[in-house]
Amino acid sequence: MNKSHRKLRSTKEIGAFVRQERKAQGISQELLAGVAGTGTRFVSELEHGKETIQADKMIKVVEALGYGIYVMNRWEAK
């Protein structure tokens, strides 16, 4: 697997990734929420792995950090 790719299989893993990247980039939750067009509460809940997050908002937050979300066939991705 390419080093720039990560397998994230749960909301907890996605949240941990978002928190790690946000902190690495020196961005506050407030700033990230503003850039992504979401609320600070949403960013906080996402980072804490809330299972019922809204996918469209999650995508906006991930893209605001400079990343994308892709779907791949796990059987062919060896």
MIGUVO-35308 format. One record per atom (N, C-alpha, C): atom name; x, z, y. Coordinates in steps of 0.2 Angstrom, whole numbers, plus 5000, padded with zeros to 4 digits. Example, Ala and Ser with C-alpha at 12.3 -4.5 7.8 and 13.67 -1.06 7.14 Angstrom:
% MIGUVO-35308
<node><filo>N</filo><x>5066</x><z>5039</z><y>4972</y></node>
<node><filo>CA</filo><x>5062</x><z>5039</z><y>4978</y></node>
<node><filo>C</filo><x>5066</x><z>5039</z><y>4984</y></node>
<node><filo>N</filo><x>5064</x><z>5035</z><y>4989</y></node>
<node><filo>CA</filo><x>5068</x><z>5036</z><y>4995</y></node>
<node><filo>C</filo><x>5064</x><z>5039</z><y>5000</y></node>
% end
This chain:
% MIGUVO-35308
<node><filo>N</filo><x>5004</x><z>5000</z><y>4994</y></node>
<node><filo>CA</filo><x>5000</x><z>5000</z><y>5000</y></node>
<node><filo>C</filo><x>5004</x><z>5000</z><y>5006</y></node>
<node><filo>N</filo><x>5003</x><z>4996</z><y>5011</y></node>
<node><filo>CA</filo><x>5006</x><z>4996</z><y>5017</y></node>
<node><filo>C</filo><x>5006</x><z>5002</z><y>5021</y></node>
<node><filo>N</filo><x>5012</x><z>5004</z><y>5024</y></node>
<node><filo>CA</filo><x>5013</x><z>5011</z><y>5027</y></node>
<node><filo>C</filo><x>5008</x><z>5011</z><y>5033</y></node>
<node><filo>N</filo><x>5005</x><z>5006</z><y>5036</y></node>
<node><filo>CA</filo><x>5001</x><z>5006</z><y>5041</y></node>
<node><filo>C</filo><x>4994</x><z>5007</z><y>5039</y></node>
<node><filo>N</filo><x>4993</x><z>5007</z><y>5032</y></node>
<node><filo>CA</filo><x>4986</x><z>5008</z><y>5030</y></node>
<node><filo>C</filo><x>4985</x><z>5015</z><y>5026</y></node>
<node><filo>N</filo><x>4980</x><z>5018</z><y>5027</y></node>
<node><filo>CA</filo><x>4978</x><z>5024</z><y>5024</y></node>
<node><filo>C</filo><x>4972</x><z>5024</z><y>5020</y></node>
<node><filo>N</filo><x>4971</x><z>5027</z><y>5015</y></node>
<node><filo>CA</filo><x>4965</x><z>5028</z><y>5011</y></node>
<node><filo>C</filo><x>4962</x><z>5034</z><y>5013</y></node>
<node><filo>N</filo><x>4956</x><z>5034</z><y>5017</y></node>
<node><filo>CA</filo><x>4952</x><z>5039</z><y>5019</y></node>
<node><filo>C</filo><x>4946</x><z>5039</z><y>5015</y></node>
<node><filo>N</filo><x>4944</x><z>5044</z><y>5011</y></node>
<node><filo>CA</filo><x>4939</x><z>5044</z><y>5007</y></node>
<node><filo>C</filo><x>4933</x><z>5049</z><y>5008</y></node>
<node><filo>N</filo><x>4934</x><z>5053</z><y>5013</y></node>
<node><filo>CA</filo><x>4929</x><z>5058</z><y>5015</y></node>
<node><filo>C</filo><x>4929</x><z>5059</z><y>5023</y></node>
<node><filo>N</filo><x>4923</x><z>5062</z><y>5025</y></node>
<node><filo>CA</filo><x>4923</x><z>5063</z><y>5032</y></node>
<node><filo>C</filo><x>4928</x><z>5069</z><y>5034</y></node>
<node><filo>N</filo><x>4930</x><z>5073</z><y>5030</y></node>
<node><filo>CA</filo><x>4935</x><z>5078</z><y>5031</y></node>
<node><filo>C</filo><x>4942</x><z>5074</z><y>5032</y></node>
<node><filo>N</filo><x>4943</x><z>5069</z><y>5028</y></node>
<node><filo>CA</filo><x>4950</x><z>5065</z><y>5029</y></node>
<node><filo>C</filo><x>4950</x><z>5061</z><y>5035</y></node>
<node><filo>N</filo><x>4944</x><z>5058</z><y>5037</y></node>
<node><filo>CA</filo><x>4943</x><z>5054</z><y>5043</y></node>
<node><filo>C</filo><x>4944</x><z>5059</z><y>5049</y></node>
<node><filo>N</filo><x>4941</x><z>5065</z><y>5049</y></node>
<node><filo>CA</filo><x>4942</x><z>5069</z><y>5054</y></node>
<node><filo>C</filo><x>4949</x><z>5072</z><y>5055</y></node>
<node><filo>N</filo><x>4952</x><z>5073</z><y>5050</y></node>
<node><filo>CA</filo><x>4959</x><z>5075</z><y>5050</y></node>
<node><filo>C</filo><x>4963</x><z>5070</z><y>5053</y></node>
<node><filo>N</filo><x>4962</x><z>5064</z><y>5051</y></node>
<node><filo>CA</filo><x>4966</x><z>5058</z><y>5054</y></node>
<node><filo>C</filo><x>4965</x><z>5057</z><y>5061</y></node>
<node><filo>N</filo><x>4959</x><z>5058</z><y>5063</y></node>
<node><filo>CA</filo><x>4957</x><z>5057</z><y>5071</y></node>
<node><filo>C</filo><x>4960</x><z>5063</z><y>5075</y></node>
<node><filo>N</filo><x>4960</x><z>5069</z><y>5072</y></node>
<node><filo>CA</filo><x>4963</x><z>5074</z><y>5076</y></node>
<node><filo>C</filo><x>4970</x><z>5074</z><y>5076</y></node>
<node><filo>N</filo><x>4974</x><z>5072</z><y>5070</y></node>
<node><filo>CA</filo><x>4981</x><z>5071</z><y>5070</y></node>
<node><filo>C</filo><x>4983</x><z>5065</z><y>5075</y></node>
<node><filo>N</filo><x>4980</x><z>5060</z><y>5075</y></node>
<node><filo>CA</filo><x>4981</x><z>5054</z><y>5080</y></node>
<node><filo>C</filo><x>4980</x><z>5056</z><y>5087</y></node>
<node><filo>N</filo><x>4974</x><z>5059</z><y>5088</y></node>
<node><filo>CA</filo><x>4973</x><z>5061</z><y>5095</y></node>
<node><filo>C</filo><x>4978</x><z>5066</z><y>5098</y></node>
<node><filo>N</filo><x>4980</x><z>5071</z><y>5094</y></node>
<node><filo>CA</filo><x>4985</x><z>5075</z><y>5096</y></node>
<node><filo>C</filo><x>4992</x><z>5072</z><y>5097</y></node>
<node><filo>N</filo><x>4994</x><z>5067</z><y>5092</y></node>
<node><filo>CA</filo><x>5000</x><z>5064</z><y>5093</y></node>
<node><filo>C</filo><x>5000</x><z>5059</z><y>5099</y></node>
<node><filo>N</filo><x>4995</x><z>5057</z><y>5101</y></node>
<node><filo>CA</filo><x>4994</x><z>5053</z><y>5107</y></node>
<node><filo>C</filo><x>4994</x><z>5057</z><y>5114</y></node>
<node><filo>N</filo><x>4993</x><z>5064</z><y>5113</y></node>
<node><filo>CA</filo><x>4992</x><z>5068</z><y>5119</y></node>
<node><filo>C</filo><x>4986</x><z>5067</z><y>5122</y></node>
<node><filo>N</filo><x>4980</x><z>5066</z><y>5119</y></node>
<node><filo>CA</filo><x>4974</x><z>5065</z><y>5122</y></node>
<node><filo>C</filo><x>4969</x><z>5071</z><y>5120</y></node>
<node><filo>N</filo><x>4966</x><z>5073</z><y>5125</y></node>
<node><filo>CA</filo><x>4961</x><z>5078</z><y>5124</y></node>
<node><filo>C</filo><x>4955</x><z>5076</z><y>5121</y></node>
<node><filo>N</filo><x>4951</x><z>5080</z><y>5118</y></node>
<node><filo>CA</filo><x>4944</x><z>5078</z><y>5115</y></node>
<node><filo>C</filo><x>4940</x><z>5075</z><y>5121</y></node>
<node><filo>N</filo><x>4940</x><z>5078</z><y>5126</y></node>
<node><filo>CA</filo><x>4936</x><z>5076</z><y>5132</y></node>
<node><filo>C</filo><x>4938</x><z>5068</z><y>5134</y></node>
<node><filo>N</filo><x>4944</x><z>5067</z><y>5134</y></node>
<node><filo>CA</filo><x>4947</x><z>5060</z><y>5136</y></node>
<node><filo>C</filo><x>4945</x><z>5055</z><y>5131</y></node>
<node><filo>N</filo><x>4946</x><z>5057</z><y>5124</y></node>
<node><filo>CA</filo><x>4944</x><z>5053</z><y>5119</y></node>
<node><filo>C</filo><x>4937</x><z>5051</z><y>5119</y></node>
<node><filo>N</filo><x>4933</x><z>5056</z><y>5120</y></node>
<node><filo>CA</filo><x>4925</x><z>5055</z><y>5120</y></node>
<node><filo>C</filo><x>4924</x><z>5051</z><y>5126</y></node>
<node><filo>N</filo><x>4927</x><z>5051</z><y>5132</y></node>
<node><filo>CA</filo><x>4925</x><z>5047</z><y>5137</y></node>
<node><filo>C</filo><x>4927</x><z>5040</z><y>5136</y></node>
<node><filo>N</filo><x>4933</x><z>5039</z><y>5133</y></node>
<node><filo>CA</filo><x>4935</x><z>5032</z><y>5132</y></node>
<node><filo>C</filo><x>4931</x><z>5029</z><y>5126</y></node>
<node><filo>N</filo><x>4929</x><z>5033</z><y>5121</y></node>
<node><filo>CA</filo><x>4925</x><z>5030</z><y>5116</y></node>
<node><filo>C</filo><x>4917</x><z>5030</z><y>5117</y></node>
<node><filo>N</filo><x>4915</x><z>5033</z><y>5123</y></node>
<node><filo>CA</filo><x>4908</x><z>5032</z><y>5125</y></node>
<node><filo>C</filo><x>4904</x><z>5037</z><y>5121</y></node>
<node><filo>N</filo><x>4907</x><z>5043</z><y>5118</y></node>
<node><filo>CA</filo><x>4903</x><z>5048</z><y>5114</y></node>
<node><filo>C</filo><x>4904</x><z>5054</z><y>5118</y></node>
<node><filo>N</filo><x>4901</x><z>5059</z><y>5115</y></node>
<node><filo>CA</filo><x>4901</x><z>5066</z><y>5118</y></node>
<node><filo>C</filo><x>4907</x><z>5070</z><y>5115</y></node>
<node><filo>N</filo><x>4909</x><z>5075</z><y>5119</y></node>
<node><filo>CA</filo><x>4915</x><z>5079</z><y>5116</y></node>
<node><filo>C</filo><x>4912</x><z>5083</z><y>5110</y></node>
<node><filo>N</filo><x>4906</x><z>5085</z><y>5110</y></node>
<node><filo>CA</filo><x>4904</x><z>5088</z><y>5104</y></node>
<node><filo>C</filo><x>4904</x><z>5084</z><y>5097</y></node>
<node><filo>N</filo><x>4903</x><z>5077</z><y>5098</y></node>
<node><filo>CA</filo><x>4904</x><z>5072</z><y>5093</y></node>
<node><filo>C</filo><x>4911</x><z>5072</z><y>5090</y></node>
<node><filo>N</filo><x>4916</x><z>5072</z><y>5095</y></node>
<node><filo>CA</filo><x>4923</x><z>5071</z><y>5093</y></node>
<node><filo>C</filo><x>4925</x><z>5078</z><y>5089</y></node>
<node><filo>N</filo><x>4922</x><z>5083</z><y>5092</y></node>
<node><filo>CA</filo><x>4924</x><z>5090</z><y>5088</y></node>
<node><filo>C</filo><x>4921</x><z>5090</z><y>5081</y></node>
<node><filo>N</filo><x>4915</x><z>5088</z><y>5081</y></node>
<node><filo>CA</filo><x>4911</x><z>5088</z><y>5074</y></node>
<node><filo>C</filo><x>4915</x><z>5083</z><y>5069</y></node>
<node><filo>N</filo><x>4917</x><z>5077</z><y>5072</y></node>
<node><filo>CA</filo><x>4920</x><z>5072</z><y>5068</y></node>
<node><filo>C</filo><x>4927</x><z>5075</z><y>5065</y></node>
<node><filo>N</filo><x>4931</x><z>5078</z><y>5070</y></node>
<node><filo>CA</filo><x>4937</x><z>5081</z><y>5068</y></node>
<node><filo>C</filo><x>4936</x><z>5087</z><y>5063</y></node>
<node><filo>N</filo><x>4931</x><z>5090</z><y>5063</y></node>
<node><filo>CA</filo><x>4930</x><z>5095</z><y>5058</y></node>
<node><filo>C</filo><x>4926</x><z>5093</z><y>5052</y></node>
<node><filo>N</filo><x>4926</x><z>5086</z><y>5051</y></node>
<node><filo>CA</filo><x>4923</x><z>5083</z><y>5045</y></node>
<node><filo>C</filo><x>4916</x><z>5084</z><y>5043</y></node>
<node><filo>N</filo><x>4912</x><z>5084</z><y>5049</y></node>
<node><filo>CA</filo><x>4905</x><z>5085</z><y>5048</y></node>
<node><filo>C</filo><x>4902</x><z>5079</z><y>5044</y></node>
<node><filo>N</filo><x>4898</x><z>5080</z><y>5038</y></node>
<node><filo>CA</filo><x>4896</x><z>5075</z><y>5034</y></node>
<node><filo>C</filo><x>4891</x><z>5070</z><y>5036</y></node>
<node><filo>N</filo><x>4888</x><z>5072</z><y>5041</y></node>
<node><filo>CA</filo><x>4882</x><z>5068</z><y>5044</y></node>
<node><filo>C</filo><x>4884</x><z>5064</z><y>5050</y></node>
<node><filo>N</filo><x>4890</x><z>5062</z><y>5051</y></node>
<node><filo>CA</filo><x>4892</x><z>5059</z><y>5058</y></node>
<node><filo>C</filo><x>4889</x><z>5052</z><y>5058</y></node>
<node><filo>N</filo><x>4888</x><z>5050</z><y>5064</y></node>
<node><filo>CA</filo><x>4885</x><z>5043</z><y>5065</y></node>
<node><filo>C</filo><x>4891</x><z>5038</z><y>5064</y></node>
<node><filo>N</filo><x>4890</x><z>5033</z><y>5060</y></node>
<node><filo>CA</filo><x>4895</x><z>5028</z><y>5059</y></node>
<node><filo>C</filo><x>4897</x><z>5024</z><y>5065</y></node>
<node><filo>N</filo><x>4892</x><z>5022</z><y>5069</y></node>
<node><filo>CA</filo><x>4894</x><z>5018</z><y>5074</y></node>
<node><filo>C</filo><x>4898</x><z>5022</z><y>5079</y></node>
<node><filo>N</filo><x>4897</x><z>5028</z><y>5080</y></node>
<node><filo>CA</filo><x>4901</x><z>5032</z><y>5085</y></node>
<node><filo>C</filo><x>4908</x><z>5034</z><y>5082</y></node>
<node><filo>N</filo><x>4908</x><z>5035</z><y>5075</y></node>
<node><filo>CA</filo><x>4915</x><z>5036</z><y>5072</y></node>
<node><filo>C</filo><x>4919</x><z>5030</z><y>5073</y></node>
<node><filo>N</filo><x>4916</x><z>5024</z><y>5072</y></node>
<node><filo>CA</filo><x>4920</x><z>5018</z><y>5073</y></node>
<node><filo>C</filo><x>4923</x><z>5017</z><y>5080</y></node>
<node><filo>N</filo><x>4919</x><z>5019</z><y>5085</y></node>
<node><filo>CA</filo><x>4921</x><z>5019</z><y>5092</y></node>
<node><filo>C</filo><x>4927</x><z>5023</z><y>5094</y></node>
<node><filo>N</filo><x>4927</x><z>5029</z><y>5091</y></node>
<node><filo>CA</filo><x>4932</x><z>5034</z><y>5092</y></node>
<node><filo>C</filo><x>4938</x><z>5032</z><y>5088</y></node>
<node><filo>N</filo><x>4938</x><z>5029</z><y>5082</y></node>
<node><filo>CA</filo><x>4944</x><z>5027</z><y>5079</y></node>
<node><filo>C</filo><x>4947</x><z>5021</z><y>5083</y></node>
<node><filo>N</filo><x>4943</x><z>5016</z><y>5085</y></node>
<node><filo>CA</filo><x>4945</x><z>5011</z><y>5089</y></node>
<node><filo>C</filo><x>4948</x><z>5013</z><y>5096</y></node>
<node><filo>N</filo><x>4945</x><z>5018</z><y>5099</y></node>
<node><filo>CA</filo><x>4948</x><z>5021</z><y>5105</y></node>
<node><filo>C</filo><x>4955</x><z>5024</z><y>5104</y></node>
<node><filo>N</filo><x>4957</x><z>5025</z><y>5098</y></node>
<node><filo>CA</filo><x>4964</x><z>5028</z><y>5096</y></node>
<node><filo>C</filo><x>4968</x><z>5022</z><y>5094</y></node>
<node><filo>N</filo><x>4966</x><z>5016</z><y>5094</y></node>
<node><filo>CA</filo><x>4970</x><z>5010</z><y>5093</y></node>
<node><filo>C</filo><x>4970</x><z>5008</z><y>5086</y></node>
<node><filo>N</filo><x>4965</x><z>5010</z><y>5082</y></node>
<node><filo>CA</filo><x>4964</x><z>5009</z><y>5075</y></node>
<node><filo>C</filo><x>4958</x><z>5005</z><y>5073</y></node>
<node><filo>N</filo><x>4958</x><z>5002</z><y>5067</y></node>
<node><filo>CA</filo><x>4952</x><z>4999</z><y>5065</y></node>
<node><filo>C</filo><x>4950</x><z>5001</z><y>5058</y></node>
<node><filo>N</filo><x>4943</x><z>5000</z><y>5057</y></node>
<node><filo>CA</filo><x>4941</x><z>5002</z><y>5050</y></node>
<node><filo>C</filo><x>4940</x><z>4995</z><y>5046</y></node>
<node><filo>N</filo><x>4942</x><z>4995</z><y>5040</y></node>
<node><filo>CA</filo><x>4942</x><z>4989</z><y>5036</y></node>
<node><filo>C</filo><x>4939</x><z>4991</z><y>5029</y></node>
<node><filo>N</filo><x>4936</x><z>4987</z><y>5026</y></node>
<node><filo>CA</filo><x>4934</x><z>4988</z><y>5019</y></node>
<node><filo>C</filo><x>4938</x><z>4983</z><y>5014</y></node>
<node><filo>N</filo><x>4940</x><z>4986</z><y>5009</y></node>
<node><filo>CA</filo><x>4944</x><z>4982</z><y>5004</y></node>
<node><filo>C</filo><x>4941</x><z>4983</z><y>4997</y></node>
<node><filo>N</filo><x>4942</x><z>4979</z><y>4993</y></node>
<node><filo>CA</filo><x>4940</x><z>4979</z><y>4986</y></node>
<node><filo>C</filo><x>4946</x><z>4984</z><y>4983</y></node>
<node><filo>N</filo><x>4944</x><z>4990</z><y>4981</y></node>
<node><filo>CA</filo><x>4949</x><z>4994</z><y>4978</y></node>
<node><filo>C</filo><x>4952</x><z>4992</z><y>4971</y></node>
<node><filo>N</filo><x>4948</x><z>4988</z><y>4968</y></node>
<node><filo>CA</filo><x>4951</x><z>4985</z><y>4961</y></node>
<node><filo>C</filo><x>4956</x><z>4980</z><y>4962</y></node>
<node><filo>N</filo><x>4956</x><z>4976</z><y>4968</y></node>
<node><filo>CA</filo><x>4961</x><z>4971</z><y>4969</y></node>
<node><filo>C</filo><x>4966</x><z>4973</z><y>4974</y></node>
<node><filo>N</filo><x>4966</x><z>4979</z><y>4976</y></node>
<node><filo>CA</filo><x>4971</x><z>4982</z><y>4981</y></node>
<node><filo>C</filo><x>4977</x><z>4985</z><y>4978</y></node>
<node><filo>N</filo><x>4980</x><z>4983</z><y>4973</y></node>
<node><filo>CA</filo><x>4985</x><z>4986</z><y>4969</y></node>
<node><filo>C</filo><x>4992</x><z>4984</z><y>4972</y></node>
% end
